[in-house]
Amino acid sequence: MENYEDNSEMKNDVDHAFNILSKLNDKRIFKIFKLRYLNKGERLTWKQIAEKFSLTPQTIINLHTKGRRILKKKMKKNMKINLT
């Protein structure tokens, strides 16, 4: 699999996504995405992330899902602006 840093377009998308996440009121979502996707080494499991926050794995999954929904909405909105 190609490293996202080798692909500038993909890197821009990732940077944009993390920029959106960093501005959310619930800072846990940004931290969850960082731990899940930008952690060096193997990807952390939901259980491992949950332990860092003293939350249940299901709560972490729910926060991640909320973040994905927000990203999907904001990225889609951004694309419409860029295309018109």
Phi, psi and omega per residue, in radians:
M1 nan 2.414 -3.106
E2 -1.282 2.387 3.077
N3 -1.240 2.330 -3.066
Y4 -1.095 -0.424 3.138
E5 -1.215 -0.340 3.127
D6 -1.435 -0.200 -3.090
N7 -2.090 1.850 -3.009
S8 -1.129 -0.602 3.122
E9 -1.158 -0.757 3.116
M10 -1.153 -0.688 3.121
K11 -1.075 -0.723 3.098
N12 -1.075 -0.718 3.107
D13 -1.117 -0.754 3.137
V14 -1.136 -0.785 3.113
D15 -1.064 -0.730 3.123
H16 -1.104 -0.772 -3.141
A17 -1.073 -0.799 -3.128
F18 -1.220 -0.499 3.049
N19 -1.139 -0.759 3.090
I20 -1.064 -0.831 -3.105
L21 -1.109 -0.617 -3.097
S22 -1.195 -0.349 -3.118
K23 -1.613 -0.029 3.138
L24 -1.231 2.629 3.099
N25 -1.114 -0.680 -3.141
D26 -1.530 1.674 -3.063
K27 -1.153 -0.298 3.119
R28 -1.083 -0.594 -3.104
I29 -1.088 -0.824 3.107
F30 -1.027 -0.792 -3.113
K31 -1.132 -0.652 3.111
I32 -1.109 -0.804 3.123
F33 -1.101 -0.704 3.108
K34 -1.078 -0.823 -3.131
L35 -1.137 -0.658 -3.074
R36 -1.303 -0.710 -2.980
Y37 -1.973 -0.376 -3.105
L38 -1.949 0.127 3.123
N39 -1.253 2.335 3.085
K40 -1.210 2.497 3.138
G41 1.547 -2.671 -3.105
E42 -1.202 2.618 3.104
R43 -1.155 2.309 3.117
L44 -1.229 2.545 3.082
T45 -1.398 2.886 3.090
W46 -1.049 -0.655 -3.137
K47 -1.125 -0.754 3.132
Q48 -1.112 -0.721 3.111
I49 -1.156 -0.739 -3.136
A50 -1.027 -0.688 3.137
E51 -1.105 -0.613 3.132
K52 -1.179 -0.482 -3.120
F53 -1.771 -0.066 -3.034
S54 0.985 0.762 3.093
L55 -2.190 3.007 3.080
T56 -1.433 2.688 3.068
P57 -0.986 -0.638 -3.140
Q58 -1.125 -0.658 3.089
T59 -1.113 -0.710 3.107
I60 -1.100 -0.769 3.111
I61 -1.075 -0.733 3.136
N62 -1.118 -0.723 3.106
L63 -1.150 -0.685 3.098
H64 -1.100 -0.765 3.122
T65 -1.095 -0.716 3.091
K66 -1.062 -0.769 3.103
G67 -1.080 -0.735 3.109
R68 -1.083 -0.729 3.122
R69 -1.075 -0.775 3.131
I70 -1.104 -0.792 3.139
L71 -1.069 -0.774 -3.126
K72 -1.034 -0.787 -3.125
K73 -1.149 -0.836 -3.086
K74 -1.221 -0.695 -3.133
M75 -1.191 -0.679 3.115
K76 -1.124 -0.763 3.120
K77 -1.085 -0.741 3.125
N78 -1.108 -0.685 3.138
M79 -1.136 -0.694 3.121
K80 -1.085 -0.700 3.133
I81 -1.129 -0.741 -3.110
N82 -1.224 -0.463 -3.077
L83 -1.490 -0.327 -3.079
T84 -1.746 nan nan
